[in-house]
Amino acid sequence: GFVRPAPLFDTPEEVTCGDSGTLGDATDCVEEIQMAAKSKYNKKKKTAKITCVVKGDQFSKKSKAEFVFYNADGEELKLKGKTGKTKSKKGKTTFVFTAKDVTETMDVHCSSTPDNGEGLAYGSTTVKV
């Protein structure tokens, strides 16, 4: 599987269901929901538009997503940007974030907690500069 960056969780104890080497009781695990992520880089403006889509009626336009950026060395990048409007229809919820001053290739991880608080939606994409 992929290496999950730490900042997505408050506590290191939380593990994804199905992780190998899970410690403790399996009921403590976090059900992972797949989120589709894509990015579009604008060379002229040096902006990257990140779109993350999750399926499921446990998400709504009130849901919030977190976007975390990493450079090639795995260091977290603090990027300024603008959060777009969250849209939700037909059981598909779309989160948008436009990052500014993007000067290097980076990985973007987006995550969202369902409105019912159960599980975690997670997706990642690479912005090629």
Secondary structure as GFF3:
##gff-version 3
##sequence-region A 1 129
A	DSSP	three_ten_helix	6	8	.	.	.	ID=ss1
A	DSSP	three_ten_helix	26	28	.	.	.	ID=ss2
A	DSSP	beta_strand	32	42	.	.	.	ID=ss3
A	DSSP	beta_strand	47	55	.	.	.	ID=ss4
A	DSSP	beta_strand	65	71	.	.	.	ID=ss5
A	DSSP	beta_strand	76	77	.	.	.	ID=ss6
A	DSSP	beta_strand	81	83	.	.	.	ID=ss7
A	DSSP	beta_strand	87	89	.	.	.	ID=ss8
A	DSSP	beta_strand	92	99	.	.	.	ID=ss9
A	DSSP	beta_strand	106	112	.	.	.	ID=ss10
A	DSSP	beta_strand	120	127	.	.	.	ID=ss11
###
